Protein backbone atom coordinates (compact mmCIF):
# COMPACT_ATOMS: atom_id res chain seq x y z
CA UNK A 1 0.00 0.00 0.00
CA UNK A 2 1.24 3.45 -0.83
CA UNK A 3 0.53 5.69 2.15
CA UNK A 4 2.65 8.77 2.71
CA UNK A 5 3.31 10.48 6.03
CA UNK A 6 1.16 13.40 4.89
CA UNK A 7 -1.81 11.07 4.26
CA UNK A 8 -1.30 9.43 7.63
CA UNK A 9 -1.05 12.73 9.52
CA UNK A 10 -4.15 14.14 7.80
CA UNK A 11 -6.07 11.03 8.81
CA UNK A 12 -4.92 10.93 12.43
CA UNK A 13 -4.82 14.67 13.22
CA UNK A 14 -8.55 15.33 13.92
CA UNK A 15 -8.85 12.52 16.44
CA UNK A 16 -5.50 13.40 18.00
CA UNK A 17 -6.59 17.00 18.54
CA UNK A 18 -9.82 15.88 20.24
CA UNK A 19 -7.87 13.41 22.39
CA UNK A 20 -5.31 16.03 23.42
CA UNK A 21 -8.00 18.63 24.17
CA UNK A 22 -9.81 16.17 26.44
CA UNK A 23 -6.56 15.33 28.21
CA UNK A 24 -5.64 18.98 28.80
CA UNK A 25 -9.04 20.58 29.45
CA UNK A 26 -11.05 17.98 31.34
CA UNK A 27 -10.53 16.62 34.81
CA UNK A 28 -10.24 12.87 35.21
CA UNK A 29 -13.80 11.65 35.01
CA UNK A 30 -16.09 9.39 33.04
CA UNK A 31 -16.69 12.22 30.57
CA UNK A 32 -12.98 12.43 29.83
CA UNK A 33 -12.86 8.73 29.03
CA UNK A 34 -15.96 9.10 26.85
CA UNK A 35 -14.17 11.80 24.85
CA UNK A 36 -11.13 9.51 24.59
CA UNK A 37 -13.37 6.84 23.07
CA UNK A 38 -14.85 9.35 20.63
CA UNK A 39 -11.34 10.50 19.68
CA UNK A 40 -10.19 6.94 18.96
CA UNK A 41 -13.34 6.29 16.92
CA UNK A 42 -12.71 9.53 15.01
CA UNK A 43 -9.12 8.45 14.29
CA UNK A 44 -10.30 5.12 12.91
CA UNK A 45 -13.05 6.77 10.84
CA UNK A 46 -10.62 9.33 9.38
CA UNK A 47 -8.10 6.61 8.57
CA UNK A 48 -10.78 4.69 6.68
CA UNK A 49 -12.04 7.77 4.81
CA UNK A 50 -8.83 9.76 4.21
CA UNK A 51 -6.03 7.25 3.76
CA UNK A 52 -5.72 5.85 0.24
CA UNK A 53 -6.31 2.13 0.13
CA UNK A 54 -5.01 -0.15 -2.57
CA UNK A 55 -1.75 -1.33 -3.97
CA UNK A 56 0.72 0.90 -5.70
CA UNK A 57 2.09 -0.13 -9.08
CA UNK A 58 5.23 -1.47 -7.40
CA UNK A 59 3.20 -3.50 -4.92
CA UNK A 60 0.97 -5.29 -7.42
CA UNK A 61 1.73 -8.96 -7.89
CA UNK A 62 2.76 -9.92 -11.40
CA UNK A 63 0.32 -12.83 -11.46
CA UNK A 64 -1.99 -14.37 -8.94
CA UNK A 65 -1.53 -17.82 -7.46
CA UNK A 66 -4.43 -19.14 -9.57
CA UNK A 67 -2.77 -17.97 -12.77
CA UNK A 68 0.46 -19.70 -11.77
CA UNK A 69 -1.41 -22.95 -11.15
CA UNK A 70 -3.18 -22.67 -14.50
CA UNK A 71 0.07 -21.99 -16.34
CA UNK A 72 1.67 -25.01 -14.65
CA UNK A 73 -1.23 -27.23 -15.72
CA UNK A 74 -0.91 -26.12 -19.34
CA UNK A 75 2.74 -27.14 -19.51
CA UNK A 76 2.04 -30.64 -18.16
C-alpha positions, 0 to 999 in steps of 0.5 A: 500500500502506498501511504505517505506520512502526509496522508497518515497525519491528515487522517490521524490529526482530527482525532488526535486533537480531540484526544489532546483537548480532552486530556488537557481541558477535562478533569479525570472523570467518566466524561474524559474517558468518553471523549477519549473513546470518541477520539479513537473512533474519530481516528479510525473513521478518518483513517478509513475515509482519508487514507488511500487504500489499494496497492501501488504499481510497485506492490501489485503482484505480477500474477496471482496464485491461480494464474500460476497454477493454471500456467503449470497445468498447461505445460504438463 
